[in-house]
Amino acid sequence: MSQFLEDVLKGLSAKEKYLQSKYFYDANGDKLFQSIMGSKEYYPTKCEMEIFTQKTSELVTVLTGQNKEFDIVELGAGDATKSVHLLKGLLDNKVTFTYFPVDISANVIDLLQNELPKKLPTLKLQGLNGEYFKMLEKAKTLSDKIKVVLFLGSNIGNVPLEKAGDFVTLLRQHLKPGDLVLIGFDLKKDPKTILDAYNDSCGFTRDFNLNLLRRINNELQGNFNLDNFYHYPTYDPATGATKSYIVSKVEQQVSVAENLFDFSEGESIFMEISQKYTVQQTDELAKQTGFEPIHHFYDTKKWFLDAIWRC
Ligand code: AVJ
């Protein structure tokens, strides 16, 4: 049985049904996420882009403060549209480094290997296709230089608050003293602004969530009727948890690879968490896991934080 099928059956059999957001990203999901990033409501990408384009030289200064030679390992590199500004800034400043973009999608890595050299011909580049920590270990076998790990886009938000410490501890265990991390956090702000970002008026986020049901239909012989479900995003300003659910409009039965699942009217499937942080929470997260927060980079609205942590 594929891991995907196993995870879907487990999630739909749970008392409170859930699916894992890492499965959003098939080819159609990738496209919908691009549309989300381009929507007027989804601000995180624009805020972080502002940091990378407007604060490039400050980023270079802080990252090269202790070492003029290192490797950059980007976890979940995607199309590297933000990091490319930093890479260019480092090259312009004659910093010696190799860029190791890591991504779970082979497609993404192929694309980067083809496209990045066109933009940055002098870049030393080695794409790594696979899981974050396995590929971080791989990068360590390829070079023993100090590592600067990029974990951008508030991807950390997909880890629930109570598990973020475990995740960051694991990251710390793969690094050694002197290594740096550049990590993006979406900050708490007006709850309406946050909720709108997960409920864009064009319906890209709705389609992005429903697309996982379509993916299950296509790849796991499911028979979800997408018209019988709706997208229900929530934001709790007290905890900073943004959660997306898909809700069943009617009482219905759905089959996936010949397994039957009953839905009552109004029953939900929990799809994704996007945790929002205060700056203080991010500093505490660093300190509790063996990192020292050494710099905070913000966009002008202070909606987004790129923090630099040192081991
Ligand atoms: C890619 C995980 C950072 O949680 O904001 C966007 C994914 N989901 N809209 C986020 C997402 C719905 C995004 N991350």
Boltz pocket constraint, residues with backbone or C-beta under 6 A from the ligand:
constraints:
  - pocket:
      binder: B
      contacts: [[A, 36], [A, 44], [A, 153], [A, 154], [A, 155], [A, 157], [A, 158], [A, 197], [A, 198], [A, 205], [A, 208], [A, 272], [A, 273], [A, 274]]
      max_distance: 6.0
